[in-house]
Amino acid sequence: MADTIRIKNAVTLKHQANLGEDVADVEFDAGAELQVLQTFETAWLVKDDESRLFNVKKEQAEEA
C-alpha cells in the first residue's frame, strides 16, 4: 500500500465534516500529496493536512 498519493491534475473533491452537515467542495492543485489510509480496487481513502477525509479515484492520482 502506498503511503501517499500525488494528484495528477487539478481536481475538486467533496468533503462532509459530519453526517447531516453540508458537503463542501475542496480544490486540490496538480501535484498535491495526500496521505493514504486505505486502498480499494478503484480508489484510495486519503486525508489531507487538515485531517479531512476523501475518496480519490485511482485515475485522478498516482502513488508518490
Residue, then its C-alpha position, 0 to 999 in steps of 0.5 A: m500500500a502506498d503511503t501517499i498519493r500525488i494528484k495528477n491534475a487539478v481536481t475538486l473533491k467533496h468533503q462532509a465534516n459530519l453526517g447531516e452537515d453540508v458537503a463542501d467542495v475542496e480544490f486540490d492543485a496538480g501535484a498535491e500529496l495526500q496521505v493514504l489510509q486505505t486502498f480499494e480496487t478503484a480508489w484510495l481513502v486519503k486525508d489531507d493536512e487538515s485531517r479531512l477525509f476523501n475518496v480519490k479515484k485511482e485515475q485522478a492520482e498516482e502513488a508518490 
